[in-house]
Amino acid sequence: MKTDSRLVLALDETNGEKALKVAESVSDMVDAIKINWPLVLSEGPQMITKLSEFSEVICDFKVADIPNTVKLIVENAVSRGASAVIVHAFTGDDSLRAAVEAAGDAEIFAVTEMSHPGAKMFTAQHAEEMARLGVECGAKGFIAPATRPDRIAAIRSVVGDLKILSPGVGAQGGKASDAIKAGATYAIVGRAIYGAEDPRAAAKIFLDDIKSI
Amino acid sequence: MKTDSRLVLALDETNGEKALKVAESVSDMVDAIKINWPLVLSEGPQMITKLSEFSEVICDFKVADIPNTVKLIVENAVSRGASAVIVHAFTGDDSLRAAVEAAGDAEIFAVTEMSHPGAKMFTAQHAEEMARLGVECGAKGFIAPATRPDRIAAIRSVVGDLKILSPGVGAQGGKASDAIKAGATYAIVGRAIYGAEDPRAAAKIFLDDIKSI
């Protein structure tokens, strides 16, 4: 995945027509578009291919299954045009390796911690350990919340020069430039762009913030 | 979900035509058919609706996301005809409650532990704790491996009279009657039925084993 604008659009829109319209309008401004299951469930898996005509596509499927199922999910997403697939690290080394192997030239990004309150209950305490495992297993990137630059820095210290993608910029309160200064490779912005009346103008604000560093 | 045969088919077939054929052939022999993302990715989300014409459908989506995304995934699956959706418990109370609320009259089943070797790394030690949380949050069932009847019994002691679904029967070595004797409500069989030359004859063997208790 290229690192030109360092901006990734989280296209959490479930209407296919609207999603494609937003994707087309900002495709030259973002390095990738990230989609999740709700769009696949509402509009079908062919959305991956359609969106890949505008931009690189990250399938944020938070895959968390046994190795063979992980393999089938990643293979299908990549065959439909995904450049990267996001998987959970908590399922352990065999599931992670299955993802990396199935991805081929595409990239696997690993979730080592999440930003919602419930995430603190069981896995937050394993975040660094999971990041180390992700490095060992061949993940090419990691997810760390833009709302917590200290966590981005902590994960950066573990993953060397691999990618870090930071969601939570914009509507959730994170600042793109802060995330990147803390060590993120990409700032991920959702609603503040796809929900804007003028998505290009909205994206421009985030790009300017990133360029201001 | 009814509890007549106590047999659930894990339809891990990614060819839609074959999947529907197997579903039709054994629909009167199983209490439900469980599907996973690979079938949705290969044949589209309309498979949920098509299969629900033959049997109750459990969407084994192992949902592991923030509450709002969990809500969107569960709502869509249920609106397409799913009777139940499987979610991970490790994402914590808010994500679990979001699933239960979004499910309405459909059921949420929670994964508290998995059977592949990598699962031991981060979450296995939290299994009982996650099961207790699932009960509190309104999950109607839990997943426990048929290959380890001691784990079924441990989860049974936590979840009272809620449902327990046990995968790993058949090809993976678990025995349906052993799982049910240990406390499982349903034995889940995959390949040994859908991969058989005669799926009805294969299902009959498991039904006979269950009836032998």
Contacts between the chains, C-beta under 8 A, distances in Angstrom:
chain1	res1	chain2	res2	distance
A	12	B	69	7.6
A	14	B	72	6.7
A	14	B	76	8.0
A	36	B	65	7.3
A	36	B	69	5.8
A	37	B	37	7.9
A	37	B	61	7.3
A	37	B	63	7.9
A	37	B	65	7.9
A	37	B	69	7.4
A	37	B	72	7.8
A	37	B	73	5.1
A	38	B	69	6.5
A	38	B	72	3.8
A	38	B	73	5.9
A	38	B	76	6.4
A	40	B	40	7.2
A	40	B	41	7.4
A	40	B	45	7.1
A	41	B	40	7.4
A	41	B	45	4.9
A	41	B	72	7.8
A	41	B	73	6.5
A	41	B	76	4.0
A	41	B	77	6.9
A	41	B	80	7.7
A	42	B	45	7.8
A	42	B	76	6.1
A	44	B	44	4.9
A	44	B	45	6.5
A	45	B	40	7.2
A	45	B	41	4.9
A	45	B	42	7.8
A	45	B	44	6.5
A	61	B	37	7.3
A	62	B	64	5.1
A	62	B	65	5.3
A	63	B	37	7.9
A	64	B	62	5.0
A	64	B	64	4.4
A	64	B	88	5.7
A	65	B	36	7.3
A	65	B	37	8.0
A	65	B	62	5.2
A	65	B	114	7.9
A	66	B	114	6.5
A	66	B	115	7.3
A	66	B	116	4.4
A	67	B	116	6.0
A	67	B	118	7.5
A	69	B	12	7.6
A	69	B	36	5.8
A	69	B	37	7.4
A	69	B	38	6.5
A	72	B	14	6.7
A	72	B	37	7.9
A	72	B	38	3.8
A	72	B	41	7.8
A	73	B	37	5.1
A	73	B	38	5.9
A	73	B	41	6.5
A	76	B	14	8.0
A	76	B	38	6.4
A	76	B	41	4.1
A	76	B	42	6.1
A	77	B	41	6.9
A	80	B	41	7.7
A	88	B	64	5.7
A	89	B	122	7.8
A	90	B	90	6.1
A	90	B	121	7.9
A	90	B	122	4.6
A	90	B	123	5.7
A	91	B	114	6.9
A	91	B	116	7.5
A	91	B	118	5.7
A	91	B	119	6.3
A	92	B	116	7.2
A	92	B	117	7.1
A	92	B	118	2.2
A	92	B	119	5.7
A	92	B	120	7.0
A	92	B	121	4.1
A	92	B	122	6.6
A	93	B	118	5.0
A	93	B	121	6.7
A	94	B	116	5.8
A	94	B	117	5.7
A	94	B	118	4.0
A	95	B	116	6.7
A	95	B	118	5.2
A	96	B	118	7.4
A	114	B	65	7.9
A	114	B	66	6.5
A	114	B	91	6.9
A	115	B	66	7.3
A	116	B	66	4.4
A	116	B	67	6.1
A	116	B	91	7.5
A	116	B	92	7.2
A	116	B	94	5.8
A	116	B	95	6.7
A	117	B	92	7.1
A	117	B	94	5.6
A	118	B	67	7.5
A	118	B	91	5.7
A	118	B	92	2.2
A	118	B	93	5.0
A	118	B	94	4.0
A	118	B	95	5.2
A	118	B	96	7.4
A	119	B	91	6.3
A	119	B	92	5.7
A	120	B	92	7.0
A	121	B	90	7.9
A	121	B	92	4.1
A	121	B	93	6.7
A	121	B	133	7.3
A	122	B	89	7.8
A	122	B	90	4.6
A	122	B	92	6.6
A	122	B	123	6.5
A	122	B	126	4.9
A	122	B	129	7.5
A	122	B	130	6.6
A	123	B	90	5.6
A	123	B	122	6.5
A	123	B	123	7.2
A	126	B	122	4.9
A	129	B	122	7.5
A	130	B	122	6.6
A	133	B	121	7.3
